[in-house]
Amino acid sequence: MKIKSEAELTTFEAICMLVGNSIGTGIIAVPYLATRNSLLHVVWMVALAYIANVILHLIIAELSYNNGGVQLVKSFEGELFHGAAKKVFSWVAFVVYGLAIMVGVSGNINGGAQIFVNWFGMPLWTAQLVYYAVAGCVVFMGMKAVGIAQKYSVVLLIGIVAAMTAGTFLRPVNALHSSAFHWNNLLALYSMVVFATSANQAVIQVVKGLNGDPRRIRKAIFIGFGLSSVLVLIVTVTVLLGTKGEINKELAYMQLGDSIGKWAVILAGIFSLFALLTTFWSNTLALRDVVHEQIHVGNRISWLIATVPCILFAVFGVNSFIVLTRIMSGVVILVSIMLVLTYGKSRRKAGASPICGVIGTVPFQVLMVLSTLLSAIGSLVPLR
């Protein structure tokens, strides 16, 4: 099926789309969970998460490829839903999937706004509106603008990580961390690493931006998730080695900056801001596409329809949003199971597998569902 795309991405821009989507707030939380596990466990969980994410995103990419580069909701409609209730199920999937992305976008707005509050002392609601407007300008210009912005932002993030790593080893470091083993802590770590290196929204943008070229899509996925995994591992190790005192779950990189010096505090703040921006760009671009495909209005109008509720939730619905985030794991499980069922049907109908190959066969599909279940359990179990 012919891929419909508004813009063409270079392979490097496609890789950066994946890295930018994955390097968000999750990467900052991994060091905190790493303190409840040994460093060897961290390395193993990063490696396993890389394998799981490559399988998952190859499957998502091929499913979208088989349906002309559409988002998951339209893939479900085209492959999974049938009969008189097809449109009803499609709209239910649209609402559930769209709401799940909105939860993340609203949390992203609040996180970015808090950085502006800390830097400029402005009221929170003002900071939320400023962040939404500044970040939204890029997506409003279209997918190519997002690809270019992601490219330069990822290069900046890599540069900051390199500088912070050098700063860590120029000072006395802590002893290598070790902790007593507990399954709860290991599952929680795995769940967070998978979350911190996933890019469900961006992979479909990569399919479209690379015009459905299977070789380039596979290359972007393998390299993109490899780079994300390496960044997570480096950030985690440097925080463990360089941070003085107990590690905070939400401010780990800022704490590392405090331990190194004032220049590092500034870099850590910039890192946190751009980690949020890159995720915002990918998620709202995907949300725009979901709305566009469902109601068939222009891209810019679709973006406003998709994101205005996000800023309203962020400004007025913080308490209710905390409740919504608690049911996110259930939504993730539902979407993943639907994804496997839909991909299996799509693969059989297509009669070929240009992107996944053997990685898309039934054993790997089952492995992906098990990984999702483990991640959901890990996000709910209490730490020990």
Secondary structure, DSSP 8 states (H G I E B T S, - for coil): -----SS---HHHHHHHHHHHHSSTHHHHHHHHHTTS-HHHHHHHHHHHHHHHHHHHHHHHHHHHHTTS--HHHHHHHHT--STTHHHHHHHHHHHHHHHHHHHHHHHHHHHHHHHHHHH---HHHHHHHHHHHHHHHHHT-HHHHHHHHHHHHHHHHHHHHHHHHHHHTS-----------HHHHHHHHHHHHHHT--HHHHHHHHHHTTT-HHHHHHHHHHHHHHHHHHHHHHHHHHHHH--SS--SSSHHHHHHHHH-HHHHHHHHHHHHHHHHHHHHHHHHHHHHHHHHHH---HHHHHHHHHHHHHHHHHH-HHHHHHHHHTHHHHHHHHHHHHHHHHHHHHHHHT--TTTGGGGSHHHHHHHHHHHHHHHHHHHS---
